[in-house]
Amino acid sequence: MNNPYGIEALWSQGDMVIKSVAVMLLLMSIASWYVIAVRSWGLFRLRKPSRALGDFWHAQSFAEGLHILGDNRDDNPFRRLAEEGQAALDHHTNHKTDLHGHLPLAEWLTACLRGSIDESSERLQRGLAILASVGSTAPFIGLFGTVWGIYHALVGIGVSGSASIDKVAGPVGEALIMTAFGLAVAIPAVLGYNALNRGNKGILGKLNRFAHQLHAYLITGAPPASSKSSTLVTKLDTRKIAQKEVS
């Protein structure tokens, strides 16, 4: 026998308001789970390049270090940060006549690295606004369906003149289902938002530390700085040798 108070029966006897609320909550649930799946996969793929940061500094060349970080620049904020830092150094060196050529190299690199981190942060935060919106609004949308179901129950009682269970079971069932549906949509969205936000903070923390190390390397360890340092060391060694011969 078919259950007269089952989900199918409640859907068939529900009006357009209840059906619209149910469809809206269903779409919100699909959107939130899609964001959770895509963003979680993105964070999972960043585990390998984040673990390779230590190996990057043991590479014999900058190109080898980039290869260690990975090949996909668009989905790898660490490689993109390293490439944009090197590009900023080359651009500043080769375009001294431009306006930014009058800026100190350290400030120019800081601005470029900070811009790369900001872009990576925006990429990591994509979709989290959907989770925040779903988590904050889904319970109230379900509550609206609850109020509408209770209204139907009261109308049924008023029309029939009696508060028998067969008159109010359907509308009250709609109300309870809408409440549960709203919570079922909101809870995963809130938990997913908190988990993804925590993961993004971890990636951004590693990006900031990597940017600090890159800044120091590009200022002191890049080829132009290395050549100047080696020339200075050679001059000092020559002076020391000459002083020893005189003594």
C-alpha positions as a printed NumPy array, in Angstrom:
array([[  0.   ,   0.   ,   0.   ],
       [  1.165,   3.511,  -0.8  ],
       [  1.878,   5.702,   2.198],
       [ -0.618,   8.603,   2.089],
       [  1.794,  10.704,   4.142],
       [  5.005,   9.828,   2.324],
       [  7.3  ,  12.161,   0.399],
       [  5.576,  11.446,  -2.91 ],
       [  2.133,  12.131,  -1.481],
       [  3.293,  15.313,   0.208],
       [  4.83 ,  16.526,  -3.049],
       [  1.674,  15.797,  -5.03 ],
       [ -0.594,  17.609,  -2.573],
       [  1.758,  20.55 ,  -2.001],
       [  1.042,  23.874,  -3.698],
       [  3.42 ,  25.968,  -5.813],
       [  4.892,  27.733,  -2.782],
       [  6.014,  24.503,  -1.119],
       [  7.303,  23.101,  -4.397],
       [  9.205,  26.303,  -5.142],
       [ 10.831,  26.234,  -1.701],
       [ 11.824,  22.58 ,  -2.17 ],
       [ 13.311,  23.218,  -5.617],
       [ 15.196,  26.256,  -4.331],
       [ 16.686,  24.28 ,  -1.463],
       [ 17.623,  21.472,  -3.857],
       [ 19.455,  23.884,  -6.174],
       [ 21.254,  25.45 ,  -3.206],
       [ 22.326,  22.014,  -2.03 ],
       [ 23.666,  21.084,  -5.474],
       [ 25.57 ,  24.372,  -5.735],
       [ 27.108,  24.022,  -2.284],
       [ 28.21 ,  20.426,  -2.832],
       [ 29.682,  21.367,  -6.212],
       [ 31.74 ,  24.145,  -4.609],
       [ 32.835,  21.846,  -1.794],
       [ 33.954,  19.142,  -4.246],
       [ 35.794,  21.487,  -6.628],
       [ 37.532,  23.55 ,  -3.925],
       [ 38.483,  20.431,  -1.942],
       [ 40.033,  18.862,  -5.038],
       [ 41.936,  22.076,  -5.679],
       [ 43.364,  22.089,  -2.153],
       [ 44.251,  18.407,  -2.465],
       [ 46.211,  19.097,  -5.646],
       [ 48.215,  21.803,  -3.847],
       [ 49.563,  19.33 ,  -1.302],
       [ 52.339,  18.182,  -3.644],
       [ 53.743,  21.635,  -4.581],
       [ 53.443,  22.841,  -0.98 ],
       [ 55.537,  19.888,   0.173],
       [ 58.064,  20.586,  -2.592],
       [ 58.952,  24.042,  -1.251],
       [ 61.839,  22.623,   0.724],
       [ 63.205,  20.823,  -2.35 ],
       [ 62.923,  24.045,  -4.361],
       [ 65.754,  25.635,  -2.38 ],
       [ 67.965,  22.582,  -2.873],
       [ 67.73 ,  22.856,  -6.67 ],
       [ 70.874,  23.709,  -8.63 ],
       [ 69.132,  26.364, -10.74 ],
       [ 65.988,  28.455, -10.711],
       [ 64.596,  26.566, -13.731],
       [ 65.105,  23.266, -11.932],
       [ 63.324,  24.698,  -8.903],
       [ 60.344,  25.661, -11.044],
       [ 60.209,  22.136, -12.42 ],
       [ 60.152,  20.774,  -8.866],
       [ 57.183,  22.992,  -7.997],
       [ 55.155,  21.6  , -10.905],
       [ 54.209,  22.413, -14.467],
       [ 50.636,  23.71 , -14.221],
       [ 51.055,  27.419, -13.552],
       [ 47.356,  28.313, -13.541],
       [ 46.477,  25.951, -10.677],
       [ 49.783,  26.241,  -8.817],
       [ 50.134,  29.508,  -6.867],
       [ 53.662,  28.613,  -5.73 ],
       [ 55.027,  28.274,  -9.256],
       [ 53.125,  31.368, -10.356],
       [ 54.638,  33.329,  -7.462],
       [ 58.159,  32.231,  -8.358],
       [ 57.704,  33.005, -12.055],
       [ 56.204,  36.423, -11.426],
       [ 58.966,  37.261,  -8.973],
       [ 61.635,  36.404, -11.543],
       [ 59.701,  38.277, -14.242],
       [ 59.463,  41.341, -11.992],
       [ 63.236,  41.265, -11.435],
       [ 63.961,  40.964, -15.168],
       [ 61.473,  43.683, -16.036],
       [ 62.913,  46.101, -13.493],
       [ 66.44 ,  45.407, -14.718],
       [ 65.62 ,  45.82 , -18.42 ],
       [ 63.297,  48.828, -18.161],
       [ 65.177,  51.356, -16.097],
       [ 63.696,  54.235, -18.085],
       [ 60.116,  53.412, -17.08 ],
       [ 58.461,  54.994, -14.069],
       [ 58.898,  51.878, -11.953],
       [ 62.589,  51.964, -12.809],
       [ 62.972,  54.816, -10.335],
       [ 61.609,  52.631,  -7.527],
       [ 64.04 ,  50.635,  -5.403],
       [ 64.244,  47.016,  -6.516],
       [ 63.174,  45.757,  -3.082],
       [ 59.957,  47.788,  -3.12 ],
       [ 59.173,  46.767,  -6.705],
       [ 59.611,  43.066,  -5.894],
       [ 57.522,  43.42 ,  -2.74 ],
       [ 54.656,  44.98 ,  -4.7  ],
       [ 54.79 ,  42.322,  -7.441],
       [ 54.952,  39.412,  -5.017],
       [ 52.126,  40.875,  -2.941],
       [ 50.028,  41.262,  -6.094],
       [ 50.608,  37.611,  -6.99 ],
       [ 49.568,  36.5  ,  -3.502],
       [ 46.43 ,  38.636,  -3.685],
       [ 45.483,  37.048,  -7.023],
       [ 46.067,  33.567,  -5.598],
       [ 43.933,  34.459,  -2.58 ],
       [ 41.087,  35.514,  -4.866],
       [ 41.359,  32.229,  -6.754],
       [ 41.284,  30.216,  -3.539],
       [ 38.265,  32.144,  -2.228],
       [ 36.131,  31.525,  -5.318],
       [ 32.864,  29.851,  -4.427],
       [ 33.134,  30.381,  -0.687],
       [ 30.615,  33.215,  -0.898],
       [ 28.089,  30.671,  -2.204],
       [ 28.683,  28.425,   0.795],
       [ 28.359,  31.359,   3.171],
       [ 25.108,  32.472,   1.527],
       [ 23.633,  28.962,   1.535],
       [ 24.634,  28.344,   5.137],
       [ 23.043,  31.577,   6.312],
       [ 19.84 ,  31.56 ,   4.243],
       [ 18.852,  27.89 ,   3.827],
       [ 17.459,  27.522,   7.392],
       [ 15.256,  30.583,   6.906],
       [ 14.016,  29.347,   3.53 ],
       [ 13.138,  26.043,   5.172],
       [ 11.482,  27.959,   7.986],
       [  9.354,  29.785,   5.418],
       [  8.166,  26.41 ,   4.133],
       [  7.439,  25.418,   7.722],
       [  5.292,  28.487,   8.313],
       [  3.451,  27.888,   5.05 ],
       [  2.759,  24.272,   6.006],
       [  1.408,  25.283,   9.399],
       [ -0.793,  27.837,   7.649],
       [ -2.235,  25.047,   5.506],
       [ -2.856,  22.983,   8.618],
       [ -4.748,  25.839,  10.256],
       [ -6.792,  26.403,   7.097],
       [ -7.652,  22.696,   7.001],
       [ -8.779,  22.812,  10.613],
       [-10.913,  25.903,   9.965],
       [-12.573,  24.456,   6.859],
       [-13.334,  21.07 ,   8.375],
       [-14.284,  22.394,  11.8  ],
       [-12.271,  19.653,  13.505],
       [ -8.624,  19.136,  14.376],
       [ -8.505,  15.469,  13.43 ],
       [ -5.135,  13.998,  12.503],
       [ -6.153,  13.255,   8.909],
       [ -6.794,  16.964,   8.308],
       [ -3.508,  18.296,   9.641],
       [ -1.073,  15.409,   9.058],
       [ -0.26 ,  16.415,   5.486],
       [  0.392,  20.136,   6.037],
       [  2.274,  19.499,   9.273],
       [  4.34 ,  16.874,   7.469],
       [  5.205,  19.455,   4.807],
       [  6.266,  21.864,   7.545],
       [  8.521,  19.328,   9.233],
       [ 10.098,  18.229,   5.944],
       [ 10.856,  21.812,   4.935],
       [ 12.525,  22.439,   8.291],
       [ 14.641,  19.304,   7.986],
       [ 15.461,  20.051,   4.349],
       [ 16.646,  23.556,   5.194],
       [ 18.937,  22.248,   7.939],
       [ 20.233,  19.454,   5.689],
       [ 21.256,  22.054,   3.117],
       [ 22.734,  24.578,   5.547],
       [ 24.834,  22.309,   7.776],
       [ 27.123,  20.869,   5.038],
       [ 27.545,  24.357,   3.569],
       [ 28.698,  25.799,   6.896],
       [ 31.029,  22.887,   7.638],
       [ 32.445,  23.006,   4.112],
       [ 33.004,  26.748,   4.344],
       [ 34.913,  26.419,   7.62 ],
       [ 37.044,  23.53 ,   6.343],
       [ 37.904,  25.225,   3.049],
       [ 38.621,  28.529,   4.751],
       [ 41.016,  26.787,   7.137],
       [ 42.747,  25.058,   4.212],
       [ 43.054,  28.338,   2.31 ],
       [ 44.654,  30.022,   5.322],
       [ 47.264,  27.28 ,   5.424],
       [ 48.103,  27.744,   1.736],
       [ 48.271,  31.53 ,   2.082],
       [ 50.567,  31.199,   5.081],
       [ 52.959,  29.054,   3.051],
       [ 52.719,  31.501,   0.151],
       [ 53.684,  34.405,   2.4  ],
       [ 56.691,  32.531,   3.77 ],
       [ 57.723,  31.477,   0.28 ],
       [ 57.37 ,  35.069,  -0.941],
       [ 59.624,  36.289,   1.873],
       [ 62.268,  33.743,   0.887],
       [ 61.903,  34.588,  -2.8  ],
       [ 62.283,  38.274,  -2.048],
       [ 65.55 ,  37.648,  -0.224],
       [ 66.801,  35.365,  -2.99 ],
       [ 65.934,  37.722,  -5.831],
       [ 67.586,  40.645,  -4.047],
       [ 70.775,  38.895,  -2.975],
       [ 71.01 ,  35.635,  -4.903],
       [ 69.933,  36.556,  -8.435],
       [ 72.656,  36.615, -11.109],
       [ 73.11 ,  40.428, -11.148],
       [ 73.547,  40.529,  -7.366],
       [ 75.753,  37.438,  -7.403],
       [ 78.103,  38.933,  -9.989],
       [ 78.463,  42.123,  -7.965],
       [ 79.072,  40.169,  -4.785],
       [ 81.703,  37.994,  -6.445],
       [ 83.494,  41.087,  -7.789],
       [ 83.511,  42.63 ,  -4.316],
       [ 84.857,  39.429,  -2.763],
       [ 87.614,  39.242,  -5.393],
       [ 88.698,  42.821,  -4.662],
       [ 88.811,  42.13 ,  -0.914],
       [ 90.874,  38.97 ,  -1.429],
       [ 93.313,  40.867,  -3.683],
       [ 93.766,  43.575,  -1.045],
       [ 94.414,  40.964,   1.653],
       [ 97.036,  39.214,  -0.471],
       [ 98.77 ,  42.541,  -1.244],
       [ 98.859,  43.438,   2.454],
       [100.412,  40.094,   3.337],
       [103.108,  40.515,   0.677],
       [103.96 ,  44.002,   1.969],
       [104.194,  42.771,   5.557]])
